[in-house]
Amino acid sequence: MDSTRLRAPVTHRFKPVGACIYCGATQGRLTEEHIVPKGLGGTLVLPDSSCDPCAKLTSQFEMRVLRGFLDRGRQSLGIKGRKSHRRPATESIKQTFIRADNSLVEHDLPWDQSVKVKHLPVLALPGFLNPKFPPDPSAEGIEVSAMDTLTMGLGEGETVREHASVGMQFQDRMDIRSFVRMLAKIAHGYQVAVHGAFPIEQSPLVPIILGKRWDARNWIGCTEQNPLPSNRKCLHIIEDVRLTADDASASMIRIKLLSEHSTPTYALAAKIKEKPT
């Protein structure tokens, strides 16, 4: 088993692909891809790698995550998106406090004085790594086993005490499907960037990215074995691991978002190539 890990504190541009990495199109305009979305501080760029229709599709589900349940957390880290969308410090946020009698009370707090939370879904072990539940062609969906929530901004305890409360309540609509498709896009883009283009039919992730198939639990999940470490020197960690078996070889991409914190290690099967018989 070999592995490579790439840290990217500054923008790194890979060799242009010259074809859409999702549908294979070579005609028409090809745009560059940020492997990790720019709205998450991504600095790995893959030029000439996405046709306009595929770029529009992937941008839509990325925005549902970045402007959705990850919005407050990423902005509290000072991460800007493509259009430098950023909340002004004077904007207020409604915060819900829990009183000692379990009643709820809401207060409007300025953005820079509020508590922000970031949620990252913890997924079950994917089928390609699970000998008890190996990949099943009829499987659909994704299994969420827990939710990893980080508090950002002012100390939550201090804010709670200032408002004569015993806790805080946060409610966010979680678009798990869009998040999983975003993970698949990161893994597929990284696989192409590091190892070059390959036949799309060898990727179990592309149909999930394009919304043509939803057997995500077979190929996408979390692993607790040898988790990627927390690292204050880089925002995200991506690791490429080669797997071999008697009848096939595979490339697994492991991803740790916001690596300064103890966040989940996601594992995705980016490429599967059957050996000739």
Beta strands, then each sheet from edge to edge (+ up, - down):
strand 1: 3-6
strand 2: 12-13
strand 3: 30-34
strand 4: 44-51
strand 5: 92-98
strand 6: 104-110
strand 7: 115-123
strand 8: 144-153
strand 9: 167-169
strand 10: 220-222
strand 11: 237-244
strand 12: 248-256
strand 13: 266-274
sheet 1: 1+ 11- 12+ 13- 10+
sheet 2: 2+ 4+ 3-
sheet 3: 6+ 5- 9+
sheet 4: 7+ 8-
end
